[in-house]
Amino acid sequence: MKREFFRRGGSALLLLALLLGLVPAALAADTGNLYITGYTVTDSAGKTVGSVTKGTTVNLAVSIKDTGDGTGAEDPGTLDITKLDDSFTGGSVSVQRTSEPGKPLVYQVTLTGVTYKGVGQTLRLQVGKAGDAGSYQTMEVTITEAVVYEAPQPAPEIPSTPDAAPAPMVVISRSDLDKPIEAGQTVDVTVYFRNLGNTKLKSAVATFTPTDGLIIEGGNSSFVLDEIGGKKTVSVKLKVKGASTIATPAQSLGVELKFNYYNNISTVQGSVTDKVSIPALGRESVPQPPVVVTRSPIDAPVAPGQILDVVLTIRNGGTTKLVSPVLAVTPSDSLLLLSDTSTFLLKDIEPGKSQNVTVRIQAAKDLASTSQALSTELKFSYDNGGMLTQATASDRVGIPAQGKESVPQPVVILTRSPMSKPLSAGESATVTLTFQNKGTTKLVSPVLGVSTSEALMLLNDSSSFLLSDIEPGQSQSVAVQVKAVGEITSANQSLSTELKYTYYNGEAMTQATASDKVNLVANVTEKTDTSVPNVVIRGFTYGETSVAAGSRFPLSFTFENTGKVAIENLVVTVDGGESFAMDGSTNTFFYRALSAGGTQKQDVPMRTVPTSKSGAQSVSVGFKYEYVDGGKRTQATSDIKISIPVYQPDRFQINTPVPPEQTTVGEEVEILLTYVNKGKDDIANVEATVEGDGVDTPSRVQYLGNITAGTNGSIGFALTPNQAGEIKVVLKVSYEDADQQIKTREFPLTFQAEEFVPPDFSDEDFNVDEGNSFPWVWVAAVGGGLAVLALAVFLIRRKKAAKADAGEESWDDWGDEGSNNAPGGED
């Protein structure tokens, strides 16, 4: 019996060792039979890339060897290959066989257009057969060409520069004066400078500028002041003397104060200017003495060519002496000054006294006017209150003369021939112009120039006509051909004439001009304004019901000329704004003409900007064209906006769940669907559903709401098999994308459920011979194991019953105890 006990114990230990040996083998078998043998990194042109930086888009080709398929019979195109979350994003996946037939399977997985995130160097792939959860294997490869992005260190903050303080205000005042200052009087004046600011005024210099009636004694007008502290006052004492003549009582001292001060940044210079009034008693000035100029009497008017001596008398009519008077004489045009000089220096003229100057003049032979004169200008000085002042007195002395008789310019009268009717647009007419000499002398070699108003044209070969001499009282006529233009805007039209001729004025032949104008009556052209032709877009298409951001689409629109006249030189400009761009095409199109009511179709290849916002985005179509309005070409423009719905493409990624390898009836298993919303718009109305028999779950439908862009998380399913055998369930996730389209993702799962079999401990395993010691160690171990197993079954049954009673609760509360996170989210 004792040997049997040890034999059975040895068998149990051998079985335990065998099981412990099989666990690593099972784990090793779970690692799979797929191996990455190499990779290549290329750009869009197929060239090998040596380094990949953040934001760079490349193509990755990964070579995978399947050691489990030695025959190479498997088609890699049937594999389900998924790129997992790693250091790269975006792109598309394709696969092709690279091994020869009959040899172990080697294939290449190509990821086209992936973009490096700048974080890490890992590329992760999941390869398996669709529907066979146990066949999926996750592989990683380090892309050594990826250069990890290092964010630039922030530059140290530069201390902000304080605002410059304004210059301090300074008030300038003076001491009181007992009475106004008089001419020649000296008074003491104290000028005060008060600093109203808090900043010290350093190196202050005050400069004083007196008005004409004041003098600063001492020969110094600038003074250096002491430092003026904030809210402090300094003063300067001046000796101010009144001038010998104070013309006005409004006298003052101009003050300019320059100083240095600190403006919170550096020491700068400031200045203040002001004026300090000094009351004064003005001395009355002596008025300028009046000067009277007369001439000696003339017996008879001066005849042409006559020489005459004229005595000019200059009389001082004032109360002060004329000092150093100088007389300048200027004759009129028909008089000649025969004296040696026209300027005469006179002696001082006392008040009430006179001085005489004799000038010799001669009348010109062609003296035509009887009004002749001698102009005089007397410059002198006089005592103006103790100071000599210069003055000027001008006068004019008339000289009677005998005018020589002359022949006046002839008067020319212009008339035209009568018109039977008003001139209409486009009509021609002959107009006879007649010039009559109403003067007393002949018009010699008259030349006529004719010009028309805007609505008339001259049909003659020339607009100038040479006429014969016109005797006094006689006439000459000229016939001119005129034609009205196509549009007459005014009924008053005219012909302007300019007649140049020569006539004898009694002494010589003189040229003269006679200008005149004759009116012509015309019919105003009736004009009907042409309506402005408008260009409208009748319809447009863009290929689909909505346009995905980053995609190409053909924009086609048809526009129509709704006006009653044709348009020309039509330029069409398409502006996509911030959401659209041209796809290899110009945005400007030209049409030479478009008839009234005509239509034209224009196709524009466009592309949506990847960063465009979802919703209706506008494209602006501008039309610029010309049309003819009553013979006048006019430009017009039209801008029309059309709306195109845009949505961000769905990039909601859900990873394939991993089914449990084995479970027991009544044992709850947890299955997770991890997701990430890589799109730029939210995913709405997310709903997760469990379909299939043979399992119990607290909630077969979970309402997860919206998943914002950039969010990742997981959806949990708690499944409890209620029957043994193969369990098949389908996990479904439905949602609405940014285009309001409902999409459903299905994940079928298959796993085995075994019946729960309690352990059977036979009494024979523990029988020992009588008289031997009892094996308490084995009994305690087996008893402890049974207690733990019974407690586990009790807790599972209790939890299942509690969840069944709370069936109305949302599955959103399922998760770790005490967690407040929303379903599918992560901390």
C-alpha positions in Angstrom: 0.0 0.0 0.0 2.8 2.3 0.8 4.5 1.7 -2.5 1.2 2.3 -4.3 0.8 5.7 -2.5 4.3 6.7 -3.6 3.7 5.4 -7.0 0.6 7.5 -7.4 2.3 10.5 -5.9 5.2 10.2 -8.3 2.7 10.0 -11.2 1.1 13.2 -10.1 4.4 15.0 -9.8 5.4 13.7 -13.3 2.1 15.0 -14.7 2.6 18.4 -13.0 6.1 18.6 -14.5 4.8 17.8 -18.0 2.2 20.5 -17.7 4.7 23.0 -16.6 6.9 22.1 -19.5 4.0 22.5 -22.0 3.2 26.1 -20.8 6.3 27.7 -22.4 5.8 25.6 -25.5 2.2 26.9 -25.8 3.3 30.5 -25.3 6.0 30.0 -27.8 3.5 28.6 -30.3 1.3 31.6 -29.7 4.0 33.9 -31.1 3.1 32.9 -34.6 5.0 31.9 -37.7 5.4 35.3 -39.5 8.7 37.1 -39.5 9.7 40.5 -41.0 12.8 39.9 -43.1 13.4 43.5 -44.2 12.0 46.8 -45.4 12.6 49.7 -47.8 11.7 53.4 -47.7 11.1 55.3 -50.9 9.5 58.6 -52.0 6.7 59.2 -54.4 9.1 58.9 -57.3 10.4 55.5 -56.2 13.8 56.7 -55.0 15.3 55.4 -51.8 15.0 57.8 -48.9 17.9 58.1 -46.4 16.1 60.0 -43.7 12.4 60.7 -42.9 11.5 63.8 -40.9 8.3 64.8 -39.2 5.5 65.5 -41.7 7.3 63.7 -44.6 5.2 61.4 -46.7 6.9 58.2 -47.9 6.2 54.6 -49.1 7.2 51.7 -46.9 7.6 48.2 -48.3 7.9 45.4 -45.7 9.0 41.9 -46.6 7.3 39.1 -44.5 8.1 35.4 -44.5 5.5 32.8 -43.5 7.4 29.8 -42.0 4.2 27.9 -41.5 3.5 27.6 -45.3 6.5 25.7 -46.6 4.8 24.9 -49.9 4.0 28.6 -50.7 0.5 27.6 -51.8 -1.3 30.3 -49.8 -2.5 33.5 -51.6 -1.3 36.6 -49.7 -4.1 38.5 -51.3 -6.6 36.8 -49.0 -4.9 38.0 -45.9 -6.4 40.7 -43.7 -3.6 43.2 -43.2 -4.1 46.3 -40.9 -1.7 49.0 -40.0 -1.9 49.7 -36.3 -1.3 52.9 -34.4 2.4 53.6 -34.6 4.9 56.3 -35.6 3.2 56.7 -39.0 -0.2 57.8 -40.1 -2.5 57.7 -43.2 -1.7 55.9 -46.4 -3.1 52.7 -48.1 -2.0 49.1 -47.8 -1.4 46.6 -50.6 0.3 43.1 -50.7 2.0 41.0 -53.4 3.8 37.7 -53.4 7.6 37.8 -53.9 8.6 34.1 -53.5 8.7 31.7 -56.3 6.1 29.0 -56.6 6.7 25.9 -54.5 9.0 27.7 -52.1 8.2 29.0 -48.6 5.8 31.9 -48.8 7.4 35.4 -48.8 5.3 38.4 -49.6 5.7 42.2 -49.5 3.3 44.6 -47.7 3.4 48.1 -49.3 2.2 51.1 -47.3 1.7 54.0 -49.8 1.6 57.6 -48.8 2.2 57.2 -45.0 3.3 60.3 -43.1 5.8 60.3 -40.3 4.5 61.7 -37.0 7.9 62.6 -35.7 7.5 60.4 -32.6 9.3 57.0 -32.3 10.5 54.8 -35.1 8.0 51.9 -34.9 5.9 50.4 -37.7 3.2 48.0 -36.5 1.2 45.6 -38.7 -1.5 43.1 -37.8 -1.8 40.1 -40.3 -4.3 37.3 -40.2 -7.1 35.6 -42.0 -10.6 37.2 -41.9 -12.9 35.3 -39.7 -10.1 33.3 -38.0 -9.3 35.3 -34.8 -6.6 32.9 -33.8 -4.6 33.5 -37.0 -3.9 37.2 -36.3 -0.3 38.1 -35.5 1.1 41.6 -34.6 4.5 42.5 -35.9 6.7 45.5 -35.3 9.7 46.8 -37.2 12.0 49.7 -36.4 12.4 52.2 -39.2 15.9 53.5 -38.6 15.5 56.2 -41.3 12.9 58.0 -39.2 14.4 61.1 -37.5 12.6 61.7 -34.1 11.4 65.3 -34.0 12.8 67.4 -31.2 10.7 70.5 -30.4 12.8 73.7 -30.3 13.5 75.0 -26.9 11.5 78.2 -26.2 13.6 81.3 -26.5 14.1 83.1 -23.2 11.7 85.8 -22.6 13.0 89.3 -23.3 12.1 91.7 -20.6 9.6 94.1 -21.9 10.7 97.7 -22.4 8.8 100.1 -20.2 6.8 102.8 -21.9 8.6 106.1 -22.3 7.4 108.7 -19.7 6.3 112.1 -21.2 8.3 115.2 -20.6 7.5 116.9 -17.3 5.3 120.0 -17.5 6.9 123.3 -16.5 4.9 126.5 -15.6 6.7 129.8 -16.3 5.7 132.9 -14.4 7.2 136.3 -13.4 7.2 138.6 -10.3 4.7 141.4 -10.0 5.5 144.9 -11.4 4.3 148.0 -9.6 3.6 149.9 -12.8 4.1 149.5 -16.6 7.6 150.0 -17.8 8.4 153.3 -19.5 10.7 154.2 -22.4 14.3 154.2 -21.0 13.3 152.8 -17.6 15.0 149.7 -16.1 13.1 147.3 -13.8 14.0 144.0 -12.0 12.0 141.0 -13.2 12.1 137.6 -11.5 11.1 134.7 -13.7 10.0 131.5 -12.0 10.1 127.9 -13.3 8.0 125.3 -11.5 8.3 121.6 -12.3 4.9 120.0 -12.1 6.2 116.5 -12.6 8.0 114.0 -10.4 11.1 113.7 -12.6 14.2 115.9 -11.9 15.1 118.5 -14.6 18.9 118.5 -15.0 21.2 120.8 -16.9 18.4 123.3 -17.5 19.1 126.4 -19.6 16.7 129.3 -20.0 16.9 131.6 -23.0 15.0 134.9 -23.1 14.0 136.9 -26.2 12.5 140.4 -25.7 10.1 142.1 -28.1 11.2 145.3 -29.9 10.3 147.7 -27.1 12.4 145.9 -24.4 16.1 145.3 -23.8 17.8 142.8 -21.4 20.7 144.5 -19.7 23.9 142.7 -19.0 24.5 141.4 -22.6 23.4 137.9 -21.7 20.1 136.3 -22.7 20.7 132.7 -21.7 21.0 131.5 -18.1 22.0 128.1 -16.5 19.6 127.0 -13.8 20.0 124.8 -10.8 18.6 121.2 -10.9 14.8 121.4 -10.6 13.4 118.6 -8.5 9.9 117.2 -8.7 7.3 119.7 -7.6 10.1 122.3 -7.0 10.6 125.9 -8.3 13.7 127.8 -9.4 14.0 131.5 -10.4 16.1 133.8 -12.6 16.5 137.6 -12.0 16.7 139.9 -15.1 17.1 143.6 -15.6 14.7 144.7 -18.3 15.0 148.2 -19.8 12.4 149.9 -22.0 13.6 151.1 -25.4 13.7 154.7 -26.4 10.5 154.2 -28.4 7.9 151.8 -27.3 5.4 151.5 -30.1 2.8 149.4 -28.3 2.1 148.6 -24.7 1.9 144.9 -25.4 5.5 143.8 -24.7 6.7 140.4 -23.6 9.7 138.2 -23.0 9.9 134.9 -25.0 11.2 132.1 -22.8 12.6 128.8 -24.0 13.7 126.2 -21.3 15.8 123.2 -22.4 16.6 120.4 -19.9 17.5 116.7 -19.6 15.3 114.2 -17.8 15.0 110.4 -17.4 12.0 108.9 -19.3 12.1 105.4 -17.7 14.3 104.2 -20.5 17.2 106.7 -20.9 18.1 110.3 -20.3 16.6 112.5 -23.1 16.3 116.2 -23.8 13.1 118.1 -23.4 12.1 121.7 -24.0 9.3 124.2 -23.0 8.5 127.5 -24.7 6.3 130.2 -23.3 5.9 134.0 -23.3 5.9 136.3 -20.2 4.0 139.5 -20.7 5.7 142.9 -19.7 3.2 145.8 -19.5 4.6 149.0 -21.0 3.7 152.7 -21.7 3.9 153.1 -25.4 5.2 156.5 -26.7 3.2 158.2 -29.4 5.0 158.1 -32.7 5.1 161.0 -35.1 3.0 160.5 -38.2 4.6 160.4 -41.6 4.5 164.0 -43.0 2.4 164.4 -46.1 4.1 165.6 -49.3 2.3 167.6 -52.0 3.7 167.7 -55.6 2.6 170.4 -58.0 3.8 171.7 -61.5 4.2 175.0 -63.1 1.3 176.2 -65.3 1.3 175.2 -69.1 -0.1 177.8 -71.5 -1.3 175.3 -74.1 -1.5 171.6 -74.5 1.7 170.0 -75.6 1.7 169.3 -79.3 3.4 166.2 -80.9 7.2 166.8 -81.0 7.0 169.9 -78.7 9.7 170.4 -76.0 8.7 171.8 -72.7 10.3 172.7 -69.3 8.1 171.7 -66.4 8.9 172.9 -62.8 7.9 170.4 -60.1 7.3 171.8 -56.6 7.6 169.4 -53.6 6.0 170.8 -50.4 6.3 169.4 -46.9 2.9 169.5 -45.4 3.8 167.7 -42.1 5.1 168.8 -38.7 8.6 167.2 -39.0 11.5 167.8 -41.4 12.0 165.7 -44.5 15.6 164.5 -44.2 17.7 163.7 -47.4 14.7 163.6 -49.8 15.3 161.9 -53.2 12.9 162.5 -56.1 12.4 160.1 -59.0 10.5 161.3 -62.1 8.9 158.9 -64.7 7.1 160.2 -67.8 4.2 158.4 -69.5 4.7 156.4 -72.8 4.1 159.4 -75.2 6.5 161.7 -73.3 10.3 161.7 -73.4 12.5 163.0 -70.5 15.3 165.1 -71.9 17.0 165.9 -68.6 20.3 164.3 -67.8 18.8 162.2 -65.0 15.4 161.1 -63.8 16.5 161.1 -60.1 17.1 164.3 -58.1 18.8 164.7 -54.7 17.1 167.5 -52.7 18.0 169.4 -49.6 16.1 168.9 -46.3 12.7 170.3 -46.4 11.4 171.9 -43.2 7.8 171.7 -42.2 5.7 174.0 -44.4 8.6 174.6 -46.9 9.1 173.6 -50.5 11.8 172.6 -53.0 11.6 172.9 -56.9 12.9 170.6 -59.6 12.9 171.5 -63.3 12.5 168.7 -65.8 12.6 169.0 -69.6 10.2 166.8 -71.6 9.3 166.3 -75.3 6.0 164.9 -76.7 6.3 162.0 -79.2 5.4 162.6 -82.8 2.7 159.9 -82.7 1.0 161.4 -79.7 -2.3 159.7 -79.8 -3.8 160.4 -76.3 -4.5 163.7 -74.8 -4.0 162.4 -71.2 -0.2 162.4 -70.4 1.5 162.6 -67.0 4.7 162.7 -65.0 4.9 160.2 -62.1 6.9 161.1 -59.0 8.3 159.1 -56.1 9.9 160.9 -53.2 11.9 158.9 -50.7 13.0 160.6 -47.4 13.6 160.1 -43.7 11.9 161.8 -40.7 12.1 161.9 -36.9 9.6 159.4 -35.6 9.7 160.0 -31.9 13.5 160.2 -31.6 14.3 157.7 -34.3 14.8 158.4 -38.0 12.3 156.5 -40.1 12.3 156.0 -43.9 9.1 156.8 -45.9 8.0 157.1 -49.5 5.5 159.5 -51.1 4.2 158.9 -54.7 2.2 161.2 -56.8 1.2 161.9 -60.5 1.2 165.2 -62.3 -0.9 165.5 -65.4 0.4 167.0 -68.7 -2.2 168.2 -71.2 -1.5 167.1 -74.8 -2.9 167.5 -78.3 -3.8 164.0 -79.6 -3.1 163.2 -83.2 -6.2 162.1 -85.2 -6.2 158.3 -86.2 -8.5 156.0 -88.2 -10.5 153.6 -86.0 -10.5 149.9 -86.6 -13.3 149.0 -89.1 -16.4 147.2 -87.7 -17.2 143.9 -89.5 -20.8 142.4 -89.5 -21.3 138.7 -90.0 -24.5 137.2 -91.3 -25.6 133.8 -92.7 -28.0 132.5 -95.3 -31.5 131.4 -94.1 -32.2 127.6 -93.5 -35.4 126.0 -94.7 -35.5 123.5 -91.8 -33.5 122.4 -88.8 -30.5 120.2 -89.5 -31.1 116.5 -88.5 -28.5 113.9 -87.6 -26.6 112.8 -90.7 -27.9 115.6 -93.0 -25.7 118.0 -95.0 -26.3 121.7 -95.7 -24.7 124.7 -97.4 -24.3 127.8 -95.3 -23.3 131.1 -96.9 -21.4 133.5 -94.6 -21.4 137.2 -95.5 -19.0 139.7 -94.1 -19.9 143.5 -94.4 -17.3 146.3 -93.8 -19.1 148.9 -91.7 -15.9 151.0 -91.2 -14.4 154.0 -93.1 -11.3 152.2 -94.4 -10.7 149.2 -96.6 -10.2 145.6 -95.2 -7.0 144.5 -97.0 -6.2 140.8 -97.6 -8.9 139.4 -95.3 -8.4 135.7 -94.3 -11.3 133.7 -92.8 -11.0 130.8 -90.4 -14.2 128.6 -89.8 -14.7 126.1 -87.0 -17.8 124.0 -86.1 -19.5 123.0 -82.9 -19.3 119.3 -81.6 -22.3 118.0 -83.6 -21.2 119.5 -87.0 -18.5 118.6 -89.4 -17.0 120.9 -92.1 -17.0 119.2 -95.5 -14.9 121.8 -97.3 -11.3 120.9 -98.3 -10.0 123.6 -96.0 -11.3 125.5 -93.0 -9.4 128.7 -94.1 -10.6 131.0 -96.9 -8.7 133.9 -98.6 -11.2 136.8 -99.5 -10.8 139.8 -101.7 -10.3 143.3 -100.2 -13.6 144.7 -98.8 -14.2 148.3 -99.4 -16.1 150.4 -96.8 -19.8 149.5 -97.0 -19.2 146.5 -99.3 -19.5 142.7 -98.5 -17.9 139.4 -99.3 -19.5 135.9 -99.0 -18.2 132.4 -98.5 -20.2 129.1 -98.9 -19.3 126.4 -96.4 -20.6 122.8 -96.5 -21.6 121.3 -93.1 -22.9 117.9 -92.0 -24.5 116.8 -88.7 -23.0 113.8 -86.9 -25.1 110.6 -86.2 -26.2 111.8 -82.7 -27.1 115.4 -81.9 -27.4 116.1 -78.2 -28.2 119.9 -78.4 -30.5 121.9 -80.7 -28.1 124.9 -80.6 -25.2 124.4 -83.0 -22.9 127.1 -84.4 -20.2 128.1 -86.8 -17.4 130.2 -85.3 -15.4 132.6 -87.6 -12.2 134.5 -87.2 -11.5 137.2 -89.8 -7.9 138.5 -89.9 -7.2 141.6 -92.1 -5.0 144.7 -92.4 -6.2 148.3 -92.5 -4.7 151.8 -92.6 -5.0 153.7 -89.2 -3.9 157.1 -90.6 -0.2 156.5 -90.2 0.5 152.9 -91.0 -1.0 149.6 -92.0 -2.2 147.8 -88.9 -3.4 144.2 -88.4 -6.7 143.4 -86.8 -9.0 140.5 -86.1 -12.8 140.2 -86.0 -14.3 137.1 -84.3 -18.0 136.2 -84.5 -20.3 133.2 -84.4 -23.6 132.3 -86.2 -26.1 129.8 -84.8 -27.6 126.8 -86.7 -30.8 125.1 -85.5 -30.7 121.2 -85.3 -33.0 118.4 -84.3 -31.9 116.6 -81.2 -31.5 112.8 -81.8 -33.9 110.7 -79.7 -32.0 108.1 -77.8 -33.3 105.0 -76.0 -31.1 103.7 -73.3 -30.0 100.1 -73.7 -30.7 97.9 -70.7 -27.6 96.4 -69.1 -27.2 92.8 -70.1 -26.9 90.5 -67.1 -25.0 87.2 -66.8 -26.5 84.5 -64.6 -25.6 80.9 -63.8 -28.5 78.6 -64.8 -27.2 75.5 -63.2 -24.1 73.7 -61.9 -22.9 70.3 -60.9 -20.0 69.0 -58.9 -20.2 65.2 -59.4 -21.5 63.9 -56.1 -24.0 64.7 -53.5 -21.1 65.9 -51.3 -17.4 66.5 -51.8 -14.9 65.0 -49.4 -12.1 67.3 -48.1 -8.9 66.7 -50.0 -10.6 65.1 -53.0 -10.8 66.1 -56.6 -14.1 66.9 -58.3 -15.3 68.4 -61.7 -17.1 71.6 -61.3 -19.4 72.4 -64.2 -21.7 75.4 -64.6 -23.8 76.9 -67.3 -24.2 80.6 -67.6 -26.6 82.7 -69.8 -26.7 86.2 -71.2 -30.1 87.4 -70.1 -29.8 90.8 -71.9 -31.2 91.9 -75.2 -27.8 92.8 -76.7 -24.8 90.6 -77.2 -21.8 90.9 -74.9 -18.2 90.7 -76.0 -14.7 90.1 -74.5 -16.2 88.0 -71.7 -13.7 87.0 -68.9 -14.9 84.4 -66.4 -12.9 84.1 -63.1 -13.4 81.2 -60.7 -12.3 81.9 -57.1 -12.4 78.9 -54.7 -11.7 81.0 -51.6 -10.2 79.2 -48.6 -11.9 75.8 -49.3 -11.2 75.0 -52.9 -8.3 75.2 -55.4 -7.8 74.6 -59.1 -6.7 71.1 -59.9 -4.1 71.7 -62.6 -6.2 74.3 -64.4 -6.3 78.1 -64.7 -9.1 79.9 -63.0 -9.6 82.5 -65.8 -11.5 81.7 -69.0 -12.1 84.0 -72.0 -15.0 84.1 -74.5 -14.9 86.5 -77.4 -18.7 87.0 -77.6 -22.0 85.6 -76.2 -25.2 86.4 -78.0 -28.4 87.8 -76.4 -30.1 84.8 -74.6 -27.1 82.6 -75.4 -25.7 80.0 -72.9 -22.2 78.6 -72.4 -21.0 75.7 -70.3 -17.7 75.7 -68.5 -15.9 72.8 -66.8 -13.4 73.5 -64.1 -11.3 70.7 -62.5 -11.1 71.6 -58.8 -9.8 70.1 -55.6 -11.0 70.5 -52.0 -8.5 71.8 -49.6 -7.7 69.0 -47.0 -8.2 71.5 -44.1 -11.6 72.6 -45.4 -14.4 72.8 -42.9 -17.5 70.7 -43.2 -20.7 72.2 -44.5 -21.7 74.4 -47.4 -18.6 76.2 -48.8 -18.9 78.8 -51.6 -17.2 79.3 -54.9 -17.3 82.8 -56.4 -17.7 83.1 -60.2 -17.0 86.6 -61.6 -18.0 87.8 -65.0 -16.4 90.8 -66.7 -17.7 91.8 -70.1 -18.4 94.6 -72.6 -21.5 95.6 -74.6 -22.3 98.3 -77.1 -24.9 100.9 -75.9 -25.9 103.3 -78.7 -22.6 103.2 -80.4 -20.7 103.5 -77.1 -18.8 100.5 -75.6 -19.5 100.0 -71.9 -18.1 97.6 -69.4 -20.1 95.6 -66.8 -19.3 93.0 -64.1 -21.3 90.4 -62.3 -20.3 88.2 -59.3 -22.2 85.0 -58.4 -21.6 82.6 -55.6 -22.5 78.9 -55.7 -22.4 76.6 -52.7 -20.9 73.1 -52.6 -21.3 70.8 -49.6 -18.0 69.6 -48.1 -17.4 66.9 -45.5 -14.3 65.5 -43.9 -13.7 61.8 -44.9 -14.4 59.1 -42.4 -11.2 57.9 -40.7 -12.8 56.1 -37.8 -10.6 53.1 -37.2 -11.7 50.1 -35.1 -9.2 47.4 -34.4 -10.2 43.7 -34.8 -11.0 42.2 -31.4 -9.2 39.1 -30.1 -11.6 36.3 -29.0 -10.9 34.3 -25.9 -9.0 31.1 -26.5 -11.3 29.0 -24.3 -14.0 29.7 -21.7 -16.4 27.9 -19.5 -20.1 27.9 -19.4 -21.2 30.5 -16.8 -17.8 32.3 -16.9 -17.9 35.9 -18.0 -15.3 37.0 -20.5 -14.4 40.6 -21.6 -13.9 41.6 -25.2 -12.6 45.0 -26.1 -13.0 46.9 -29.4 -10.3 49.7 -29.4 -10.9 52.7 -31.7 -9.5 56.0 -32.7 -11.2 58.8 -34.6 -8.4 60.0 -37.0 -10.7 62.3 -38.9 -11.2 66.0 -38.4 -14.9 65.8 -37.7 -16.9 64.1 -35.0 -18.5 60.7 -35.3 -22.2 60.9 -34.3 -24.7 58.5 -32.9 -22.3 55.6 -32.2 -24.1 52.4 -31.3 -22.6 49.0 -30.4 -24.6 45.8 -30.7 -24.0 42.1 -29.9 -25.7 39.6 -32.2 -25.7 35.8 -31.8 -27.0 33.0 -29.6 -25.3 31.0 -26.8 -24.2 34.0 -24.8 -25.7 36.3 -22.2 -24.8 40.0 -21.9 -26.0 42.7 -19.6 -26.8 44.9 -22.6 -27.0 43.9 -26.2 -27.2 47.5 -27.4 -24.9 50.2 -26.2 -25.5 53.9 -27.1 -22.2 55.7 -27.0 -23.2 59.1 -28.4 -20.6 61.2 -30.3 -16.9 60.6 -30.5 -15.0 63.8 -31.1 -12.1 64.1 -33.6 -8.8 62.8 -32.4 -10.4 60.8 -29.6 -9.3 57.2 -28.9 -10.7 54.6 -26.5 -12.4 51.2 -26.4 -15.9 49.6 -26.4 -16.3 46.8 -23.8 -18.5 43.7 -24.2 -19.2 41.3 -21.3 -20.2 37.9 -22.6 -21.2 34.9 -20.6 -21.6 31.6 -22.5 -24.8 29.8 -21.5 -24.1 26.6 -23.5 -21.2 24.4 -24.3 -19.7 24.1 -27.7 -18.7 26.6 -30.5 -20.1 30.1 -29.8 -20.5 32.5 -32.8 -21.3 36.1 -32.2 -21.1 39.3 -34.3 -20.1 42.6 -32.7 -21.5 45.5 -34.7 -20.6 49.2 -34.5 -22.8 51.7 -36.4 -22.4 55.5 -36.6 -23.0 58.5 -38.8 -20.0 60.2 -40.5 -19.6 63.9 -41.3 -21.7 63.4 -44.5 -24.6 62.1 -42.4 -24.2 58.6 -43.9 -24.9 55.7 -41.6 -22.0 53.1 -41.6 -21.8 49.8 -39.9 -18.7 47.8 -39.0 -19.1 44.1 -38.2 -16.6 41.9 -36.3 -17.5 38.1 -36.2 -16.1 36.1 -33.3 -15.9 32.4 -32.8 -14.8 30.7 -29.6 -15.3 27.4 -27.7 -17.2 27.1 -24.4 -16.6 24.1 -22.2 -18.9 22.7 -19.5 -17.9 23.4 -16.0 -16.5 20.1 -14.5 -15.7 20.2 -10.7 -12.5 18.4 -9.8 -12.8 14.7 -8.8 -10.5 13.7 -6.0 -10.7 9.8 -5.5 -10.2 8.4 -2.0 -7.8 5.8 -3.4 -5.3 8.6 -4.1 -5.0 9.3 -0.5 -5.3 5.7 1.1 -2.4 4.7 3.3 -1.6 1.6 5.3 -2.9 1.4 8.8 -0.3 2.4 11.3 1.3 5.0 8.9 1.0 8.8 9.6 -1.9 10.7 7.9 -0.9 13.0 4.9 -2.2 16.3 6.3 -0.2 18.4 3.8 -1.9 16.9 0.7 -5.3 17.1 2.4 -4.8 20.8 3.2 -3.6 21.6 -0.3 -6.6 19.9 -2.0 -9.0 21.4 0.5 -7.7 24.9 -0.1 -8.0 24.5 -3.9 -11.6 23.3 -3.6 -12.4 26.2 -1.4 -11.0 28.8 -3.8 -12.8 27.2 -6.8 -16.1 27.2 -4.9 -15.7 30.8 -3.9 -14.9 31.8 -7.6 -18.1 30.0 -8.9 -20.1 31.7 -6.1 -18.9 35.2 -7.0 -19.5 34.6 -10.8 -23.0 33.4 -10.2 -23.7 36.3 -7.8 -22.4 38.9 -10.2 -24.4 37.4 -13.1 -27.6 37.5 -11.0 -27.0 41.1 -9.9 -26.5 42.2 -13.5 -29.6 40.4 -14.7 -31.6 42.3 -12.1 -30.2 45.6 -13.3 -30.9 45.0 -16.9 -32.4 48.5 -17.5 -29.0 50.1 -16.6 -27.0 51.5 -19.5 -23.9 49.5 -20.5 -22.2 52.8 -20.3 -21.6 52.2 -16.6 -19.7 49.0 -17.3 -16.0 49.2 -16.6 -13.6 49.5 -13.7 -15.4 50.1 -10.4 -15.5 53.7 -9.4 -14.6 55.0 -12.9 -16.3 58.2 -14.2 -15.0 57.9 -17.7 -17.4 57.7 -20.6 -17.6 54.4 -22.5 -14.9 54.1 -25.1 -12.7 56.7 -23.6 -9.4 56.4 -21.9 -7.9 58.2 -18.9 
